Amino acid sequence: MATGTEKWIRYFERPGPVNTDETLECCKRRAQESGLNTVVIASLRGDSASRALEVFEGAGLNIVAVTIPPGAFWVVDSLKNDIWKDIAEFREQKAEWEKAGIDRVRMDMDEETTARLEGAGVTVVRGTIPFYGIGTSLTARFKGMNYEQYFTEALRLLSGGAIVCVEVAIMAADAGAIPADEEVVVAAGTSMGLDTALVIRPSTSLAFADPESGLEIREVIAVPRQKPKYSPDGVGEEYR
């Protein structure tokens, strides 16, 4: 006889940072229900990790915040992708930058934020984005699709944040911040903020596709019903 467990899933009506706090609440609830003690959070500039500290206070959860190395910027006049038009928070953010005359915005976590989070007990991981590295740079220069992009397009069927959940789980495992064979709760979003949460058995990047020890998405905790649209042109153009 087949065995299984029924579990809840939180569906958001749309993607975007508006779902950040509720995503974190879902992560805390699922972690406590499942006996998991680590939550990996995609947090480029530290905002989502800072909110996690507040939401998880007293819950006894380990927070691993994953950012990227310095050198990537949002170039404001290049932010013409669909998400910067379709998601209200991004439209407003871009308008604020334009009004302030800001041309480029640093994407990674600055040193002050890193020190503050680490002082509060957060493990901060910096690493190259597995599906958005050298291949994407070459795509932006020479056009065409690279191997990693085909995989991310498949994950995008679930949500844009699902791509990032997989990426930050790999980055945290590569950095030795989490075991590669123990389930963790992972949260990510659409460019900024959080709108997707999964339970993942992580792996290192080298073992990603291994039939035995490769990464597995075990559970969906929260996901937006509407999927963000991405224009096929200009991949990587907004990040320079």
Stockholm file with secondary structure:
# STOCKHOLM 1.0

chainA/1-240         MATGTEKWIRYFERPGPVNTDETLECCKRRAQESGLNTVVIASLRGDSASRALEVFEGAGLNIVAVTIPPGAFWVVDSLKNDIWKDIAEFREQKAEWEKAGIDRVRMDMDEETTARLEGAGVTVVRGTIPFYGIGTSLTARFKGMNYEQYFTEALRLLSGGAIVCVEVAIMAADAGAIPADEEVVVAAGTSMGLDTALVIRPSTSLAFADPESGLEIREVIAVPRQKPKYSPDGVGEEYR
#=GR chainA/1-240 SS CCCCCCCCCEEESSCSGGGHHHHHHHHHHHHHHHTCCEEEEECSSSHHHHHHHHHTTTSCCEEEEEECCTTCEEEGGGCCSTHHHHSHHHHHHHHHHHHTTCCEEECSCCHHHHHHHHHTTCEEEECCCTTSSHHHHHHHHHCSCCHHHHHHHHHTTTCHHHHHHHHHHHHHHHTTSSCTTSCEEEEECSSSSCCEEEEEECCCSTTTTCTTTSCEEEEEEEEESSCCCCCSSCTTTTBC
#=GC SS_cons         CCCCCCCCCEEESSCSGGGHHHHHHHHHHHHHHHTCCEEEEECSSSHHHHHHHHHTTTSCCEEEEEECCTTCEEEGGGCCSTHHHHSHHHHHHHHHHHHTTCCEEECSCCHHHHHHHHHTTCEEEECCCTTSSHHHHHHHHHCSCCHHHHHHHHHTTTCHHHHHHHHHHHHHHHTTSSCTTSCEEEEECSSSSCCEEEEEECCCSTTTTCTTTSCEEEEEEEEESSCCCCCSSCTTTTBC
//
